[in-house]
Amino acid sequence: MNFEFPALPYAYDALEPHIDRMTMEIHHTKHHRAYFDKFVAAIQGTELENKSLNEIFAQISKASAAVRNNGGGFFNHNLFWEILGPNGGGAPVGKLAEEISKAFGSFEDFKTKFNDAAANRFGSGWAWLSVKADNSLCVCSSPNQDNPLMDVHDCQGTPIMGLDVWEHAYYLKYQNRRPDYINAFWNLVNWEKVSDNYEKALK
């Protein structure tokens, strides 16, 4: 089995004041860790044990709920931590910036569409910026721990940026004010990493 639980690429308090230390520590060591441990237990000794996450997600409709929910939770958080950073914010540059403007009209229009996807996801889930099979960009959301790599998703593609809108991601600081948390997210986006994810998705 080739899966490992990742350390955060920054300190738990590095994203303050936008995301507080306690939320980050609980989110990473409790929620993310539980998804990882349960995912490993669900695939251990099965034909999925030596498959990649992409291979598993491509046929997730045939997998158990434990694999779908916990494999998704493991992957989604891996991506989430990587596209955040204490020196984030601003706007993308280069090819990704050009494609965002091409797909959505402008960076501000893209932010509005992404914010709407995050704010209007009923209950728990995620908002995504993904690269579709034709290399175009799309914004969508998914319930629970689903993601666009899964064959059950209605907007399939390769996610390059995701925002966790489960309450455990923001409730200690923002309570029920999800829009405030979504707005704070833009101060943390590591556009260099998102651009790197974009370039890899095109290959």
C-alpha positions as CSV (number, residue, x, y, z in Angstrom):
1,M,0.0,0.0,0.0
2,N,1.5,3.3,-1.1
3,F,-0.6,5.8,0.9
4,E,0.8,8.0,3.6
5,F,-0.7,10.6,5.9
6,P,0.8,13.9,5.1
7,A,2.1,16.5,7.5
8,L,0.8,20.1,7.0
9,P,3.2,22.2,4.9
10,Y,3.0,25.0,7.5
11,A,2.4,25.4,11.2
12,Y,-1.1,25.1,12.6
13,D,-1.3,28.8,13.4
14,A,0.2,29.9,10.0
15,L,-3.1,30.7,8.5
16,E,-4.3,33.1,11.2
17,P,-6.3,35.3,11.4
18,H,-8.3,33.8,8.5
19,I,-8.3,30.2,9.9
20,D,-7.5,29.7,13.5
21,R,-4.9,27.4,15.0
22,M,-7.4,25.2,16.9
23,T,-9.5,24.6,13.8
24,M,-6.5,23.7,11.7
25,E,-5.1,21.3,14.4
26,I,-8.4,19.5,14.9
27,H,-9.2,19.5,11.2
28,H,-5.8,17.9,10.3
29,T,-5.1,15.6,13.3
30,K,-8.7,14.4,13.9
31,H,-10.9,14.7,10.8
32,H,-8.3,14.2,8.1
33,R,-6.5,11.5,10.1
34,A,-9.7,9.6,10.6
35,Y,-10.5,9.7,6.9
36,F,-7.0,8.3,6.1
37,D,-7.2,5.6,8.8
38,K,-10.7,4.4,7.7
39,F,-9.7,4.5,4.0
40,V,-6.7,2.3,4.6
41,A,-8.7,-0.1,6.7
42,A,-11.4,-0.2,3.9
43,I,-9.1,-1.2,1.1
44,Q,-6.6,-3.4,3.0
45,G,-6.7,-6.9,1.7
46,T,-8.9,-6.0,-1.3
47,E,-8.1,-5.5,-5.0
48,L,-8.0,-1.8,-4.4
49,E,-5.0,-2.0,-2.1
50,N,-2.4,-1.4,-4.8
51,K,-4.4,1.0,-7.0
52,S,-3.9,4.7,-7.1
53,L,-6.5,7.1,-5.9
54,N,-7.3,8.2,-9.4
55,E,-7.9,4.5,-10.4
56,I,-10.1,4.0,-7.4
57,F,-12.1,7.2,-8.0
58,A,-12.6,6.3,-11.7
59,Q,-14.7,3.3,-10.6
60,I,-15.9,4.6,-7.2
61,S,-19.5,3.7,-8.1
62,K,-18.5,0.0,-7.7
63,A,-16.8,0.6,-4.3
64,S,-18.2,0.6,-0.8
65,A,-19.4,3.7,0.9
66,A,-16.4,3.4,3.3
67,V,-14.0,3.6,0.4
68,R,-15.9,6.5,-1.3
69,N,-16.4,8.6,1.8
70,N,-13.0,8.1,3.4
71,G,-10.9,7.9,0.2
72,G,-12.6,11.2,-0.9
73,G,-11.9,12.7,2.5
74,F,-8.3,11.7,2.4
75,F,-7.7,13.1,-1.1
76,N,-9.7,16.2,-0.8
77,H,-7.9,17.4,2.3
78,N,-4.5,16.6,0.8
79,L,-5.4,19.0,-2.0
80,F,-6.9,21.6,0.3
81,W,-3.8,21.9,2.6
82,E,-1.6,22.3,-0.5
83,I,-3.5,25.1,-2.1
84,L,-3.5,27.2,1.1
85,G,-0.6,29.1,2.5
86,P,0.4,31.9,4.8
87,N,1.7,34.0,1.9
88,G,-1.4,33.3,-0.3
89,G,-3.9,35.7,-1.7
90,G,-3.9,38.0,-4.6
91,A,-4.6,36.6,-8.1
92,P,-3.2,34.0,-10.4
93,V,-0.8,35.0,-13.2
94,G,0.3,33.5,-16.5
95,K,-1.5,30.8,-18.3
96,L,-4.0,30.0,-15.5
97,A,-5.0,33.7,-15.2
98,E,-5.6,33.8,-19.0
99,E,-7.7,30.6,-18.9
100,I,-9.8,31.8,-16.0
101,S,-10.6,35.0,-17.8
102,K,-11.4,33.0,-21.0
103,A,-13.7,30.6,-19.1
104,F,-15.4,33.0,-16.7
105,G,-15.0,36.5,-18.2
106,S,-12.7,37.9,-15.5
107,F,-11.0,36.8,-12.2
108,E,-13.8,38.6,-10.3
109,D,-16.5,36.8,-12.2
110,F,-14.7,33.5,-11.4
111,K,-14.6,34.4,-7.7
112,T,-18.3,35.1,-7.7
113,K,-19.1,31.8,-9.4
114,F,-16.8,29.9,-7.0
115,N,-18.2,31.7,-4.0
116,D,-21.8,30.8,-5.1
117,A,-20.8,27.1,-5.5
118,A,-19.4,27.1,-2.0
119,A,-22.1,29.1,-0.4
120,N,-25.0,27.3,-2.0
121,R,-23.8,23.7,-1.4
122,F,-26.5,22.4,0.9
123,G,-25.1,20.7,4.0
124,S,-21.6,19.4,3.9
125,G,-19.3,19.4,0.8
126,W,-16.8,21.1,-1.4
127,A,-16.4,23.7,-4.1
128,W,-14.0,23.0,-6.9
129,L,-12.1,24.5,-9.8
130,S,-11.3,21.7,-12.1
131,V,-9.9,21.0,-15.6
132,K,-12.2,19.0,-17.8
133,A,-11.3,16.4,-20.3
134,D,-11.2,19.0,-23.1
135,N,-8.7,21.1,-20.9
136,S,-11.4,23.8,-20.2
137,L,-11.9,25.1,-16.7
138,C,-15.1,24.6,-14.7
139,V,-16.4,25.5,-11.2
140,C,-18.8,23.1,-9.4
141,S,-19.5,21.7,-6.0
142,S,-19.9,18.2,-4.6
143,P,-21.7,16.7,-1.5
144,N,-19.9,15.1,1.4
145,Q,-16.4,13.9,0.4
146,D,-17.1,13.4,-3.3
147,N,-14.8,15.1,-5.9
148,P,-14.7,15.6,-9.7
149,L,-12.4,12.6,-10.2
150,M,-15.1,10.2,-9.2
151,D,-17.3,8.6,-11.8
152,V,-20.4,9.5,-9.9
153,H,-19.7,13.3,-10.2
154,D,-21.9,15.3,-12.5
155,C,-19.0,17.6,-13.4
156,Q,-16.0,15.3,-13.9
157,G,-12.5,16.6,-14.3
158,T,-9.2,17.0,-12.4
159,P,-9.6,19.3,-9.4
160,I,-6.8,21.9,-9.1
161,M,-8.3,23.9,-6.2
162,G,-10.9,23.0,-3.6
163,L,-12.6,24.6,-0.6
164,D,-13.9,22.6,2.3
165,V,-17.3,23.8,3.4
166,W,-18.0,21.2,6.0
167,E,-18.8,23.0,9.3
168,H,-15.8,21.5,11.0
169,A,-13.6,23.6,8.6
170,Y,-14.9,26.9,9.9
171,Y,-17.4,26.7,12.8
172,L,-15.1,27.5,15.7
173,K,-14.2,30.9,14.2
174,Y,-17.1,31.7,11.9
175,Q,-20.0,29.7,13.5
176,N,-22.8,29.7,10.9
177,R,-21.3,32.5,8.8
178,R,-20.1,30.4,5.9
179,P,-19.9,33.4,3.5
180,D,-17.4,35.1,5.8
181,Y,-15.2,31.9,5.8
182,I,-15.4,31.8,2.0
183,N,-14.3,35.4,1.7
184,A,-11.4,34.7,4.1
185,F,-10.3,31.8,1.9
186,W,-9.2,34.1,-0.9
187,N,-6.5,35.6,1.4
188,L,-4.9,32.2,1.7
189,V,-5.0,30.7,-1.8
190,N,-1.5,29.6,-3.0
191,W,-1.8,30.5,-6.7
192,E,1.6,29.1,-7.5
193,K,0.5,25.7,-6.3
194,V,-2.9,26.0,-8.1
195,S,-1.1,26.9,-11.3
196,D,1.2,23.9,-10.9
197,N,-1.8,21.7,-10.4
198,Y,-3.3,23.2,-13.6
199,E,-0.1,22.5,-15.6
200,K,-0.1,18.9,-14.4
201,A,-3.8,18.4,-15.2
202,L,-3.1,19.4,-18.9
203,K,-0.6,16.6,-19.4
